[in-house]
Amino acid sequence: MLQIQLFGTLSIQYARPDGSNQALLLTSKLANMFAFLSLYRGRYFSREELVAELWDDLCGNAVSQGAFNTILWRLRKNIEKKHFQNGELFERDGRGFVCFRKEANVYLDIEEFKQKAKAGVGVPVKQFSEQDVASLNKAISLYQADILGDFSAEWALREREKLRRIYFNVLGKLTEYSRLAGDYDSSIGYAQMILDSEPLREDVHRELMELYELSGQRALALKQFEVCRNLLRKELAIPPMRQTMKLYQSITNTALHPELNLDSEFNFSPEHLEHINKSPDIADSPLEKFDVLSGGLDAPPMKKSQSHSQELVNSAREHLAIADEQLKSSLSLMDVD
């Protein structure tokens, strides 16, 4: 069997009957043709199509019929004739079109990836079976890196992006499934895998913030907002979207004290946020920040004479010690310079 790996860099190995593997090496032109035909295994291409896709940038239309035939012959000699019958891998029809045969005894990693990634298609995530989830996890385990990382041709970039979209779709399904199942640690892991490849996905940053809060990790939820805000500011010179800020506000309110209903009592209006943003001298301590956000230093939200209120103040200090720096930084940078 021929084992072909396209994720990462091109790797071709012949699996011997005794269980050992023999690596097969190709020159750049042969590797280009082999990788291209592997990506589209089962499809026929004319000489003109292959030349346009593989060598136009280097040779224009200067690749003659004879030169093309030589390249194809060398490809067969290096791979097919050593381990397979003539025409078992590469077929040429009466028109002269070339095809990497779908029936050939070959393992191709992207074919298994696509097959596993189809699990649960048309089925709501909440109805996934254990087999569906196992297939999706197998798909992401196969995706070790973007395909053909050392290929810069347009056809390689095009197919790389298609497979990336499939990969992110699979991770999105697993993130949602794990969240519905209450497995927040796994859901966080899947969402982080998306950000590892696409760090500017603000929707995924919001998902992570929610997941951290659901798992009781409010400090990490606030930190995730800072990561998102800093990336957007550095890479795109834009602030977070309104829904991201509203989520951050909600998590911050909860961090003041989990038992307080702060949605109505401490709702930050745009004018209030702007006032805080323009007041660099306020909120030098967690308690002062708590007083300012809850209505101003002259209108404290709690009666200091009540012992229960004092407990709330102490609890607020404890929670805000974690979130204060993130809150101060974000509020002072709401507007892009």
Secondary structure, DSSP 4 states (H G I P E B T S, - for coil): -EEEE-BSS-EEEEE-TTS-EEE----HHHHHHHHHHHHTTT--B-HHHHHHHHTHHHHTT---HHHHHHHHHHHIIIIIHHHS-TTSSEEE-TT--EEE-TTSSEEEHHHHHHHHHTTTTTS-GGG--HHHHHHHHHHHHH-SSSBTTT--SHHHHHHHHHHHHHHHHHHHHHHHHHHHTT-HHHHHHHHHHHHHH-TT-HHHHHHHHHHHHHTT-HHHHHHHHHHHHHHHHHHH--PPPHHHHHHHHHHHHHHH-TTS-HHHHT---HHHHHHHHT-TTS--SHHHHHHHHTT-TTS-SS-TTSHHHHHHHHHHHHHHHHHHHHHHHHHHTSS--
